[in-house]
Amino acid sequence: MAQAGMEPSKLPADVTKQLRTLAHDLSNAIETIMQASYLLSQAKLDDTNKRWVEMIEAASRQAVKVNREIREVLRAQGGQNTGS
């Protein structure tokens, strides 16, 4: 992200558009992983498998945070809405 008080450098419009598309597609993939992880967590699992599900959930939450940061950078570029 840009440092406080500094204008972020502008990306070419075609690059910004492609990054927005990728961020959207990434959101869809993360959502599927999170839903599957939730459904797995509802099953009767042994302790080892519960830990695997917890790792997937933690990594998914981190991926959501990274994707939000990417979208914030893209918003700073101006132009189109980055969606959900």
N, C-alpha and C positions, 0 to 999 in steps of 0.2 A: 504494500500500500504506500501511497505517497506520504512523505513526512509532513508534519503540521506546517502550514504556511507556505507549502510548495505546491505549485500547479502540477498535476500529473501530466506526463507527456502523452500526447494524443497518438492513438494507434490508427492505422489506415482503416477506413470504413469497412472494407472487405474482411479485414482481419477481425475487427470488432464483431461483425455479423457472424462470422464463423465461430468465434468464441462464445457468443450468445447461444448459438445452436448447440454447441458442444455442452455448455453449462446446462441447458434445458434437457438434453439427452442424458447427461450425468444425473440430474435430479430424478428422472424416471427410473434409471437403473438403481439408484440408491433407495428409492421408495419401494421397489420390488424386494430388494434385500432386506429392508427393515420390516416389511410385511411378513416375509417368509421367516425371518428371525423371530418375530412376535409369535407366529403360529407354532414354530418349533418350541419356543419357551413355554407354551401351554401344554405340551406333551409331557408324559412321564419320562423323565430322562435321568440317567445316573449322574453322579457328581461330575465325572469327566466331561460328559456331553453338555451338561449345564454350563460348565466353564467355557466350552467352545462357543456356545450360544452367547454367553456374556461377552466374549471377545468380539464376535461378529457385531453385536449391538454397539459396543464401544467404538469399534472401527467405523461403523455406519454413522454414528453421531459425529465423529471427527470428520468424516467425508462431507457430511451436511454443512459443518462449519466452514470447511475449506471452500465448498461450492458457494456458500453465502459470501465469503470474502471475494471470490472471483467475480460474482455478480455485482458486488459493491464497486470493484475496480471498473467494471464495465459501465455501471451507472455514472461513475465519475467521467467517463468518456463522453457522456451525453447521448442524445438520440433516443432510439427505441427503448421501450420498456423491456426488461429482462425476464418478465413473467414470474412464475412462482418459484 
